[in-house]
Each structure stands twice: as structure tokens, then as C-alpha cells.
Amino acid sequence: MELARAAAGERDVPISGGAQTINHHLAAGMIDEPRLHLVPVVFGAGWRP
């Protein structure tokens, strides 16, 4: 994260990952503004629109 922030300068540094990654960065105080992206997934005999 330190290298990414140094390279980004004043720009934002996005973090991608699952719950474990986000929880780690939240606990370390590295996230200022969380954004959640949800992707619907159909399992089994569902239909695709």
C-alpha cells in the first residue's frame, strides 16, 4: 500500500478483493470511502434474461 500511495501521489488508490482483503484494510484504517459492487449470480436451473 505504501508503494501504491507513493506512486499515485494525490490520486486515489483502489483496492480490489474479497471480504478478507477489505476487512484487513478497514482494520488498518486504510479505507476512506468504501464502494461495494454486487454481481448477480444464478445457481442451478435459473434462467438468463
Buried (B, 14 or more C-beta within 10 A) or exposed (E): EEEEEEEEEEEEEEBEEEEEEBEEBEEEEEEEEEEEEEEEEEEEEEEEE
